[in-house]
Amino acid sequence: MKRNGMDRKPVKGENKFTQLQEQTGFLFHDEKLLKQAFTHSSYVNEHRRKPYEDNERLEFLGDAVLELTVSKYLFVKYPMMSEGELTKLRAAIVCEPSLVNFAHDVSFGNYIRLGKGEEMTGGRERPALLADVFEAFIGALYLDLGLDCVVQFLERVVFPKIDEGAFSHVMDYKSQLQELIQRDGTGALDYQILQEKGPAHNREFVSVVSLNQEELGTGMGRSKKEAEQRAAQCALSALKENNKESLK
């Protein structure tokens, strides 16, 4: 899906929700749910005589649906990743800055119904508001069209960013190396402790990581875990450097 985040002017008229459905590729059975997902409380407060509902309840639901779908995707994609690592990665994907970027990618800011005061003070650019709208849309999509459609939407907007490594900065080096090797399908990684030295209170470990009996990197640390992390870091650096050389 193309990113139109630089063009964030509001779309006028009720037909904007028809345009939004065409843009996302999902035709809602109950368009009221879609409209509610994009209705800020400030808009409701300025239209008290009309039966508008804001998006806060849908945001609550969408938050849970997003966590579930992202959790399942990460669980399947990273079979070697620990619970703690999965939690940390998921947190980076569903945090406010990430949700704001996703909302920009699909130009959701253009479709929000805001009160005049909120509009004048830059509400359409407000990060928390944009993140809430993204979650509310997920909630509305789930209620109206089901979980499969939510997954289809995320496969176009969120999951490709995970695959591209947009959140690799929160993953440890062993997980990053595992991901790289799995992507290429070239074999299984093996970590071994080559050496332990120093007294018990100040022990140092040397680890090596190999792929199909070929050494990729070595590392030193105060614990076996730290030594393995340093070995993986060394291997990643070497592999990335080799990739750069092969592209020349």
LUMPABA-310572 format. One line per 2 residues: their letters; for each residue y, x, z of N, C-alpha, C, O. Coordinates in steps of 0.1 Angstrom, whole numbers, plus 5000, padded with zeros to 4 digits. Atoms other than C-alpha are relative to their C-alpha. Layout:
residues N
A	Y/X/Z/Y/X/Z/Y/X/Z/Y/X/Z  ...
***
This chain:
residues 248
MK	4988/5008/5000/5000/5000/5000/5012/5009/5000/5013/5018/5008  4988/4992/5002/5034/5014/4990/5008/4999/5013/5009/4988/5020
RN	4990/5000/4989/5059/5023/5017/5013/4996/4995/5019/5003/4986  4987/5005/5004/5091/5004/5013/5010/5001/5012/5019/4994/5013
GM	4992/5000/4988/5105/5014/5047/5015/5003/4999/5022/5000/5008  4986/4997/5002/5138/5027/5033/5008/4988/4997/5020/4988/4999
DR	4993/5012/5004/5147/4993/5021/4997/4989/5010/4987/4982/5009  5003/5009/4989/5150/4972/5052/5010/4988/5002/5013/4984/5013
KP	4991/5012/4999/5174/4944/5043/4992/4988/5001/4982/4986/4996  5007/5012/4998/5164/4910/5055/4998/4992/4987/5007/4991/4979
VK	5002/5009/5012/5148/4887/5029/5004/4986/5004/5000/4981/5015  4994/5013/4997/5166/4854/5028/4991/4988/4996/4983/4989/4987
GE	5007/5013/5003/5152/4818/5028/4986/5000/5004/4980/5010/5008  5014/5002/4995/5119/4803/5037/4990/5006/4990/4978/5008/4994
NK	5009/4995/5009/5103/4816/5005/4996/5015/5003/4987/5020/4997  5003/4986/4997/5103/4850/5021/4986/5001/5006/4980/5012/5004
FT	5014/5000/4995/5070/4841/5038/4990/4999/4989/4979/5004/4991  5009/5000/5012/5055/4834/5004/5000/5014/4995/4989/5019/4991
QL	4999/4986/5005/5067/4868/4993/4992/5009/5009/4985/5018/5004  5007/4992/4990/5053/4883/5025/4985/4999/4998/4977/5009/4998
QE	5014/5002/5003/5019/4868/5018/4995/5007/4987/4984/5012/4987  5003/4993/5012/5019/4881/4983/5000/5015/5002/4991/5022/4996
QT	4999/4986/4998/5029/4915/4995/4988/5005/5008/4982/5016/5005  5012/4996/4992/5001/4917/5021/4987/4997/4994/4977/5003/4997
GF	5012/5005/5007/4976/4899/4999/4991/4991/5008/4980/4988/5005  5007/5009/4991/4966/4874/5026/5008/4986/4999/5019/4985/5003
LF	4994/5014/5001/4973/4836/5020/4995/4993/5013/4983/4991/5015  5003/5006/4987/4975/4819/5054/4997/4985/4998/5004/4978/4990
HD	5002/5014/4999/4960/4785/5060/5011/4993/5007/5016/4982/5003  4989/5006/4992/4986/4778/5087/5012/5010/5000/5012/5019/5007
EK	4989/4991/5002/5018/4793/5076/5009/5001/5013/5017/5010/5014  4992/5000/4987/5034/4784/5110/4996/5012/5008/5005/5018/5015
LL	5005/4988/4993/5013/4812/5125/5007/5012/4995/5012/5021/5003  4994/4988/5006/5027/4837/5101/5015/5000/5004/5020/5011/5007
KQ	4986/5001/4997/5063/4825/5107/5002/5004/5015/5012/5010/5019  4998/4997/4985/5058/4827/5145/4998/5015/5002/5005/5020/5011
AF	5002/4985/4998/5046/4863/5142/5013/5007/4997/5014/5018/5003  4987/4993/5004/5080/4872/5127/5012/4994/5007/5023/4996/5003
TH	4989/5006/4993/5101/4851/5151/5003/5006/5013/4995/5006/5022  4996/4994/4987/5120/4869/5178/5005/4990/5009/5010/4980/5005
SS	4996/5010/4990/5129/4852/5210/5015/4997/4999/5020/4986/5002  4986/5003/5002/5166/4856/5201/5003/4989/4990/5012/4982/4991
YV	4999/5010/5010/5161/4834/5171/4997/4986/5006/5003/4976/5003  5003/5013/4994/5144/4807/5192/5011/4995/5009/5014/4983/5010
NE	4989/5004/4991/5172/4808/5217/5012/4994/4993/5020/4986/4999  4989/5005/5007/5197/4801/5190/4997/4987/4992/5005/4981/4985
HR	5004/5012/5007/5177/4772/5175/4992/4991/5010/4980/4987/5007  5007/5007/4990/5167/4753/5206/4996/4985/4996/4987/4980/5002
RK	5003/5014/5004/5168/4719/5189/4988/4999/4990/4983/4988/4987  5011/5000/5009/5140/4730/5166/4988/5006/5007/4989/5014/5015
PY	5013/4996/4992/5103/4735/5177/4995/5014/4995/4984/5016/4991  5005/4986/5003/5102/4773/5171/4994/5006/5012/4997/5004/5023
ED	5006/4992/4990/5080/4796/5190/5002/5015/4997/5001/5019/4985  4998/4986/5003/5086/4833/5194/4986/5007/4999/4976/5000/5001
NE	5013/4993/5004/5059/4860/5187/4993/5006/5012/4984/5014/5010  5005/4992/4988/5052/4872/5223/4985/4997/5003/4978/5007/5006
RL	5014/5003/4998/5019/4854/5227/4991/5006/4989/4980/5011/4992  5008/4994/5011/5007/4865/5193/4999/5015/5001/4990/5022/4998
EF	5000/4986/4997/5017/4900/5202/4990/5004/5010/4983/5014/5008  5011/4998/4990/4995/4898/5233/4986/5001/4994/4978/5009/4997
LG	5013/5001/5006/4966/4888/5212/4998/5011/4990/4987/5018/4990  5001/4989/5010/4973/4913/5184/4997/5013/5006/4990/5022/5000
DA	5002/4987/4994/4974/4942/5208/4985/5002/5003/4980/5012/5001  5015/4999/4996/4938/4934/5220/4992/5001/4987/4982/5009/4987
VL	5008/4999/5012/4925/4929/5184/5002/5013/4994/4992/5019/4989  4998/4987/5005/4941/4961/5173/4992/5011/5007/4986/5020/5001
EL	5008/4990/4992/4925/4981/5201/4985/4999/4997/4979/5009/4996  5014/5002/5003/4891/4965/5193/4997/5006/4987/4987/5014/4985
TV	5003/4996/5013/4892/4972/5156/5002/5015/4998/4994/5022/4991  4998/4986/5001/4906/5007/5159/4989/5008/5008/4984/5018/5004
SK	5010/4994/4992/4881/5015/5187/4987/5001/4992/4980/5011/4992  5012/5001/5008/4852/5004/5164/5000/5011/4989/4991/5018/4987
YL	4999/4990/5011/4865/5025/5135/4998/5014/5005/4991/5022/4999  5001/4987/4994/4868/5056/5157/4986/5003/5005/4981/5014/5003
FV	5014/4999/4995/4834/5050/5173/4991/5004/4989/4982/5013/4991  5009/4998/5011/4817/5050/5139/5004/5013/4993/4995/5021/4989
KY	4996/4989/5007/4838/5077/5123/4998/5014/5007/4995/5024/5001  5001/4987/4992/4835/5103/5151/4988/4999/5010/4991/4997/5022
PM	5012/5002/4991/4799/5101/5165/4999/5011/5010/4992/5009/5020  5001/4989/4990/4803/5134/5183/5011/5000/5010/5011/5009/5019
MS	4988/5000/4992/4836/5126/5200/4997/4993/5014/4990/4983/5014  5002/5006/4987/4835/5119/5238/5009/4988/5002/5018/4986/4995
EG	4992/5012/4996/4848/5088/5255/5015/5004/5002/5024/4996/4998  4986/4996/4997/4879/5107/5267/5008/5003/4987/5019/5000/4986
EL	4994/4996/5012/4886/5121/5233/5003/4988/4991/5014/4987/4985  4998/5012/5008/4882/5087/5216/5012/4992/5006/5020/4986/4999
TK	4989/5007/4993/4906/5071/5242/5013/5006/4997/5023/4999/4994  4988/4993/5003/4932/5098/5236/5005/4998/4986/5016/4996/4983
LR	4997/5002/5014/4930/5094/5198/5005/4986/4998/5014/4983/4991  4996/5014/5002/4932/5056/5200/5014/4998/5005/5021/4990/4999
AA	4987/5002/4994/4962/5058/5223/5011/5005/4990/5022/4998/4989  4990/4995/5010/4980/5079/5196/5002/4990/4988/5013/4990/4983
IV	4999/5008/5012/4972/5054/5169/5007/4986/5003/5014/4981/4994  4994/5013/4997/4983/5022/5187/5012/5001/5009/5017/4991/5014
CE	4988/4999/4993/5013/5036/5205/5012/4995/4992/5011/4993/4980  4988/5006/5007/5048/5023/5197/5005/5008/4988/5007/5001/4978
PS	4995/4993/5012/5059/5051/5174/4991/4998/4987/4996/4997/4976  5009/5002/5011/5028/5047/5153/5001/4986/4994/5001/4984/4982
LV	4999/5014/5005/5031/5009/5151/5013/4998/4992/5013/4991/4983  4987/5001/5008/5067/5013/5140/4998/5006/4986/5003/5000/4976
NF	5003/4994/5013/5056/5036/5112/4992/4990/4991/4995/4989/4979  5008/5009/5008/5030/5011/5101/5008/4988/4995/5007/4983/4984
AH	4992/5012/5003/5055/4982/5102/5010/5004/4989/5012/4996/4980  4991/4995/5011/5079/5003/5080/4992/5001/4987/4998/4997/4976
DV	5008/4998/5013/5051/5010/5055/4998/4987/4993/4997/4987/4981  5002/5013/5006/5047/4973/5049/5013/4992/5000/5013/4979/4998
SF	4987/5006/5000/5084/4965/5052/5001/4987/5009/5008/4978/5005  4999/5012/4991/5079/4940/5081/5014/4997/5005/5017/4986/5008
GN	4987/5002/4994/5114/4946/5093/5008/4990/4991/5018/4984/4996  4992/5008/5009/5127/4927/5062/4998/4985/5003/5006/4977/5000
YI	5004/5014/4999/5110/4895/5073/5002/4994/5014/4999/4982/5016  4999/5005/4986/5118/4892/5110/5012/4989/5001/5022/4991/4995
RL	4990/5010/4997/5137/4861/5121/5007/5003/5013/5001/5003/5024  4993/4995/4988/5164/4873/5145/5012/4991/5003/5017/4984/4994
GK	4987/5006/4996/5193/4857/5164/5012/5008/4994/5010/5020/4992  4988/4993/5006/5228/4866/5151/5004/5012/5008/5007/5022/5003
GE	4996/4989/4991/5236/4887/5181/4990/5012/4999/4995/5023/4998  5010/4989/5002/5203/4907/5178/5001/5006/4987/4999/5019/4985
EM	4998/4995/5013/5209/4911/5141/5012/5010/4999/5011/5020/4993  4988/4992/5001/5244/4925/5146/4999/5013/5008/5006/5022/5005
TG	5002/4988/4992/5232/4950/5172/4989/5009/4995/4984/5017/5002  5010/4991/5006/5206/4965/5149/4986/4997/5004/4977/5006/5004
GR	5013/5003/4995/5176/4946/5162/4989/5002/4989/4977/5005/4993  5010/4998/5011/5159/4949/5128/4994/5014/5000/4984/5017/4994
ER	5004/4986/4999/5157/4987/5134/4994/5004/5013/4990/5015/5015  5004/4996/4987/5147/4985/5170/4985/5003/5001/4977/4994/4997
PA	5014/4996/5000/5114/5003/5175/4991/4990/5007/4980/4986/5002  5008/5009/4993/5100/4981/5202/4998/4986/4993/4987/4980/4994
LL	5000/5012/5007/5108/4950/5182/4990/5001/4988/4982/4992/4985  5008/4998/5012/5091/4963/5150/4985/5002/5004/4976/4997/4998
AD	5014/4998/4995/5060/4974/5170/4994/4986/5004/4982/4984/5002  5004/5013/4996/5058/4939/5185/4996/4991/4988/4986/4984/4989
VF	5002/5008/5012/5060/4923/5151/4987/5004/4993/4979/4995/4989  5012/4996/5006/5032/4944/5138/4988/4995/5008/4978/4990/5002
EA	5011/5006/4992/5009/4934/5167/4999/4985/4999/4988/4980/4998  5000/5014/5002/5020/4898/5163/4993/4996/4987/4986/4986/4986
FI	5006/5003/5013/5010/4898/5127/4985/5002/5000/4978/4993/4995  5014/4998/4998/4976/4912/5136/4994/4988/5007/4983/4983/5003
GA	5005/5011/4992/4972/4884/5161/5000/4987/4991/4990/4980/4992  5000/5012/5008/4982/4857/5136/4990/5001/4989/4983/4991/4986
LY	5010/4998/5010/4960/4872/5109/4986/4997/5005/4977/4991/4999  5013/5002/4994/4930/4872/5133/4998/4985/5002/4987/4980/4999
LD	5002/5015/4997/4936/4835/5144/4998/4992/4987/4990/4983/4987  5000/5009/5012/4941/4822/5108/4988/5004/4991/4982/4995/4985
LG	5010/4996/5010/4917/4843/5087/4988/5008/5005/4979/5011/4998  5012/4994/4994/4894/4861/5111/5001/5015/5000/5009/5022/4994
LD	5000/4986/4997/4885/4896/5121/4998/5009/4987/5003/5019/4986  5003/4992/5012/4872/4907/5087/5013/5002/4992/5015/5013/4986
CV	4987/4999/5007/4907/4901/5072/5009/5010/5007/5016/5018/5001  4993/4990/4992/4922/4921/5100/4996/5014/4996/5004/5023/4994
VQ	5006/4987/5004/4899/4950/5091/5004/5004/4986/5008/5015/4984  4995/4997/5014/4908/4947/5054/5014/5005/5000/5018/5014/4992
FL	4986/4996/4999/4945/4949/5063/5001/5015/5005/5009/5023/5000  5000/4986/4994/4939/4980/5085/4995/5010/4991/4999/5022/4991
ER	5006/4991/5010/4918/4996/5058/5011/5005/4990/5009/5015/4984  4989/4996/5009/4950/4997/5037/5011/5006/5006/5019/5014/5000
VV	4988/4996/4993/4976/5004/5063/4998/5011/5010/5006/5020/5012  5002/4992/4988/4961/5022/5093/4989/5011/4998/4991/5023/5000
FP	5011/4991/5001/4927/5037/5086/5002/5012/4991/4997/5023/4994  4998/4988/5008/4938/5059/5057/5008/5011/5006/5005/5023/5004
KI	4992/4989/4993/4963/5077/5079/4991/5007/5010/4993/5019/5012  5009/4993/4991/4935/5084/5104/4992/5010/4991/4990/5022/4995
DE	5008/4992/5009/4914/5098/5075/5008/5012/4995/5002/5023/4993  4992/4990/5005/4943/5119/5063/5003/5011/5011/5009/5021/5008
GA	4997/4991/4989/4946/5136/5097/5013/4998/5007/5018/5008/5013  4986/5002/4994/4979/5121/5108/5000/5000/5015/5011/5003/5021
FS	5000/5000/4985/4967/5120/5144/4992/5011/5005/4988/5012/5017  5009/4989/4996/4947/5152/5145/5007/5009/5011/5000/5017/5017
HV	4993/4992/4990/4974/5168/5167/4995/4996/5015/4997/5004/5024  5004/5003/4986/4959/5149/5197/4985/5002/5002/4979/4999/5012
MD	5014/4997/4999/4923/5159/5189/4998/5014/5004/5006/5023/5001  5002/4986/4996/4908/5190/5204/4994/5008/4987/4990/5001/4978
YK	5004/4992/5011/4898/5219/5181/4985/4998/4996/4982/4998/4984  5014/5003/5003/4861/5212/5183/4998/4987/4992/4990/4986/4983
SQ	5001/5013/5007/4866/5176/5172/5006/5002/4986/5000/4996/4976  4994/4998/5014/4889/5187/5143/4990/5008/4991/4989/5004/4979
LQ	5010/4992/5008/4863/5213/5132/4988/4991/4996/4984/4991/4984  5012/5009/5003/4835/5187/5134/5004/4990/4989/4996/4987/4980
EL	4995/5010/5010/4856/5162/5114/5000/5007/4986/4996/5001/4976  4999/4993/5012/4862/5188/5087/4986/5003/4994/4984/5001/4982
IQ	5014/4997/5005/4825/5198/5084/4993/4987/4996/4986/4987/4986  5006/5013/5003/4814/5161/5084/5005/4995/4987/4998/4990/4979
RD	4993/5005/5012/4839/5154/5056/4993/5007/4988/4992/5001/4977  5006/4993/5011/4823/5181/5034/4985/4999/5000/4979/5001/4990
GT	5014/5002/5000/4788/5173/5045/4992/5013/4998/4982/5013/4991  5006/4987/5003/4778/5210/5046/4990/5005/5010/4985/5016/5009
GA	5010/4996/4990/4756/5211/5077/5005/4997/5014/5014/4990/5016  4997/5002/4986/4757/5212/5115/5005/5012/5007/5001/5023/5004
LD	4994/4989/4993/4778/5233/5138/4991/5004/5012/4985/4996/5018  5008/4995/4989/4762/5255/5164/5009/5009/5009/5014/5019/5003
YQ	4992/4991/4991/4780/5270/5195/4991/5008/5009/4981/5002/5014  5008/4991/4991/4765/5299/5214/5010/5009/5008/5020/5013/5003
IL	4993/4990/4992/4778/5320/5243/4994/5014/4998/4982/5016/5001  5004/4987/5003/4776/5356/5232/5000/5009/5012/4991/5018/5013
QE	4998/4990/4989/4787/5373/5264/5007/4993/5012/5016/4985/5010  4994/5003/4988/4796/5367/5300/5004/5013/5007/4995/5021/5009
KG	4996/4988/4993/4816/5393/5318/5010/4998/5011/5016/4987/5012  4991/5001/4989/4836/5400/5349/4993/4994/5013/4983/4988/5011
PA	5006/5005/4987/4830/5390/5386/5000/4984/5000/5006/4978/4991  5001/5014/5000/4821/5354/5395/5013/4992/5001/5014/4982/4996
HN	4987/5007/4998/4856/5345/5406/5010/5002/4988/5020/4996/4988  4991/4997/5011/4871/5359/5374/4992/5002/4987/4994/5012/4980
RE	5010/4999/5012/4844/5353/5347/5007/4997/4987/5016/4988/4986  4995/5002/5014/4852/5355/5310/4988/4997/4991/4977/5004/4993
FV	5011/5003/5009/4830/5340/5283/5005/5002/4985/5016/5000/4982  4997/4999/5014/4828/5348/5246/4990/4991/4992/4978/4991/4994
SV	5008/5009/5008/4816/5321/5222/5001/5002/4985/5012/5007/4981  5000/4999/5015/4807/5320/5185/4996/4986/4995/4987/4980/5001
VS	5004/5012/5007/4806/5289/5163/4995/5004/4986/5001/5011/4979  5006/4997/5013/4783/5290/5132/4997/4987/4993/4995/4977/4999
LN	5004/5011/5009/4775/5268/5103/4989/5005/4991/4991/5014/4983  5011/4996/5008/4741/5271/5087/4998/5015/5002/4995/5023/4992
QE	5003/4986/4996/4737/5305/5106/5011/5009/4995/5010/5021/4996  4989/4992/5004/4770/5317/5091/5011/4999/5010/5016/4988/5013
EL	4990/4999/4990/4796/5328/5117/5013/4995/4994/5018/5000/4984  4987/5005/5004/4829/5308/5114/5011/5006/5009/5022/5007/5004
GT	4989/4995/4991/4848/5321/5144/4995/5003/5014/4985/4998/5018  5003/4996/4986/4847/5336/5179/5012/4997/5009/5023/4997/5004
GM	4989/5002/4991/4867/5329/5210/4997/5004/5014/4985/5004/5018  5002/4996/4986/4872/5339/5246/5007/4991/5009/5018/4986/5006
GR	4994/5009/4990/4879/5318/5277/4995/5002/5014/4985/5009/5016  5004/5000/4986/4877/5314/5314/4988/4991/5003/4982/4992/5014
SK	5012/5009/4998/4850/5288/5310/4993/4999/4986/4998/5003/4976  5007/5002/5012/4823/5281/5284/5007/4990/4991/5008/4992/4978
KE	4994/5011/5008/4842/5250/5272/5013/5006/4994/5015/5004/4982  4988/4994/5005/4875/5270/5268/4996/5010/4989/5003/5011/4978
AE	5004/4991/5010/4856/5297/5249/4996/4993/4987/4999/4998/4976  5004/5007/5012/4841/5272/5225/5012/4994/4993/5013/4994/4980
QR	4988/5005/5007/4875/5256/5219/5007/5011/4992/5012/5009/4981  4993/4989/5007/4890/5290/5210/4992/5004/4988/4998/5008/4978
AA	5008/4997/5012/4861/5297/5187/5002/4990/4989/5003/4993/4977  4998/5010/5009/4866/5264/5170/5014/5001/4994/5016/4999/4982
QC	4986/4998/5005/4904/5271/5167/5000/5012/4990/5006/5011/4980  5001/4988/5009/4896/5305/5151/4993/4995/4987/4998/4999/4976
AL	5007/5004/5012/4872/5288/5127/5009/4991/4991/5009/4992/4979  4991/5009/5007/4897/5261/5117/5011/5009/4992/5014/5006/4981
SA	4989/4991/5006/4924/5288/5110/4994/5007/4988/5000/5008/4977  5007/4992/5011/4899/5308/5088/4997/4990/4989/4999/4994/4977
LK	5003/5010/5010/4888/5277/5069/5012/4996/4992/5012/4994/4980  4987/5004/5007/4924/5266/5062/5005/5011/4992/5011/5008/4981
EN	4995/4988/5008/4933/5301/5051/4992/5001/4987/4998/5004/4977  5009/4998/5012/4903/5302/5027/5004/4989/4990/5003/4991/4978
NK	4996/5011/5009/4914/5268/5013/5013/5003/4993/5014/5000/4981  4987/4996/5007/4949/5281/5006/4997/5010/4990/5003/5010/4979
ES	5003/4990/5009/4934/5311/4989/4994/4995/4987/4996/4999/4976  5008/5006/5011/4911/5290/4967/5009/4992/4991/5006/4990/4979
LK	4991/5008/5008/4941/5269/4956/5009/5009/4991/5016/5004/4982  4991/4992/5007/4960/5299/4943/4995/5003/4986/5002/5010/4978
***
